Amino acid sequence: MKLGEQIKATRAAQGVTQKSLAEASGLTERTIQRIENHEVEPSAHSLRRISHVLGEDFLTAKMKQQRRLQRLFSGIIAIWTLAVAYNVLFSPFDWTQRWYEVLIWFFCLIGVVSGEIQFAYPRKK
């Protein structure tokens, strides 16, 4: 279940309306709607406020989801690293024609290692 769906289910189970959740958390009703409908990725600040009102830790759930995605992307980068290394070491590699592959790989690797590469919140269709 996605984070917005978890928030919506918890709110509905407790009989809390979006309006009362917004008032109690200090957020706008539209912000609550956008989070529940997967239109935006909720900030840590918003999740702390919602968690405080509903009594459930949604920030930890978000962090777990981000760690899973980061591990997936790190695995993809590792496989890509092996493929680039194989191409450079064991096959004819023309630097003048394919320099961009190594450059893209390098910047992706730096992004993953530094934690700057993050995934956009998937929109519900």
Contacts in CASP RR format, 6 or more apart in sequence:
PFRMAT RR
TARGET T0000
AUTHOR 0000-0000-0000
METHOD contacts of the structure
MODEL  1
MKLGEQIKATRAAQGVTQKSLAEASGLTERTIQRIENHEVEPSAHSLRRI
SHVLGEDFLTAKMKQQRRLQRLFSGIIAIWTLAVAYNVLFSPFDWTQRWY
EVLIWFFCLIGVVSGEIQFAYPRKK
1 9 0 8 1.000
2 38 0 8 1.000
2 122 0 8 1.000
2 124 0 8 1.000
3 35 0 8 1.000
3 42 0 8 1.000
3 58 0 8 1.000
3 61 0 8 1.000
3 62 0 8 1.000
3 65 0 8 1.000
4 35 0 8 1.000
4 36 0 8 1.000
4 37 0 8 1.000
4 38 0 8 1.000
4 42 0 8 1.000
5 36 0 8 1.000
6 58 0 8 1.000
6 61 0 8 1.000
7 35 0 8 1.000
7 36 0 8 1.000
7 42 0 8 1.000
7 50 0 8 1.000
7 54 0 8 1.000
7 58 0 8 1.000
8 36 0 8 1.000
10 54 0 8 1.000
10 56 0 8 1.000
11 17 0 8 1.000
11 18 0 8 1.000
11 21 0 8 1.000
11 36 0 8 1.000
11 54 0 8 1.000
14 54 0 8 1.000
16 24 0 8 1.000
16 53 0 8 1.000
16 54 0 8 1.000
18 29 0 8 1.000
18 32 0 8 1.000
18 33 0 8 1.000
18 36 0 8 1.000
19 29 0 8 1.000
21 27 0 8 1.000
21 32 0 8 1.000
21 50 0 8 1.000
21 53 0 8 1.000
21 54 0 8 1.000
22 28 0 8 1.000
22 29 0 8 1.000
22 31 0 8 1.000
22 32 0 8 1.000
24 53 0 8 1.000
25 32 0 8 1.000
25 46 0 8 1.000
25 49 0 8 1.000
25 50 0 8 1.000
25 52 0 8 1.000
25 53 0 8 1.000
26 49 0 8 1.000
27 46 0 8 1.000
27 49 0 8 1.000
27 50 0 8 1.000
31 40 0 8 1.000
31 46 0 8 1.000
32 50 0 8 1.000
33 39 0 8 1.000
34 40 0 8 1.000
35 42 0 8 1.000
35 46 0 8 1.000
35 50 0 8 1.000
37 124 0 8 1.000
38 121 0 8 1.000
38 122 0 8 1.000
38 123 0 8 1.000
38 124 0 8 1.000
39 123 0 8 1.000
39 124 0 8 1.000
40 121 0 8 1.000
41 120 0 8 1.000
41 121 0 8 1.000
42 50 0 8 1.000
42 58 0 8 1.000
42 62 0 8 1.000
44 59 0 8 1.000
44 62 0 8 1.000
47 58 0 8 1.000
47 59 0 8 1.000
47 62 0 8 1.000
48 59 0 8 1.000
50 58 0 8 1.000
51 57 0 8 1.000
51 58 0 8 1.000
51 59 0 8 1.000
66 118 0 8 1.000
66 119 0 8 1.000
69 119 0 8 1.000
70 112 0 8 1.000
70 115 0 8 1.000
73 112 0 8 1.000
73 117 0 8 1.000
73 119 0 8 1.000
74 112 0 8 1.000
77 105 0 8 1.000
77 108 0 8 1.000
77 109 0 8 1.000
77 112 0 8 1.000
80 105 0 8 1.000
80 108 0 8 1.000
81 105 0 8 1.000
81 109 0 8 1.000
84 101 0 8 1.000
84 102 0 8 1.000
84 105 0 8 1.000
87 93 0 8 1.000
87 98 0 8 1.000
87 101 0 8 1.000
88 102 0 8 1.000
108 117 0 8 1.000
110 116 0 8 1.000
111 117 0 8 1.000
END
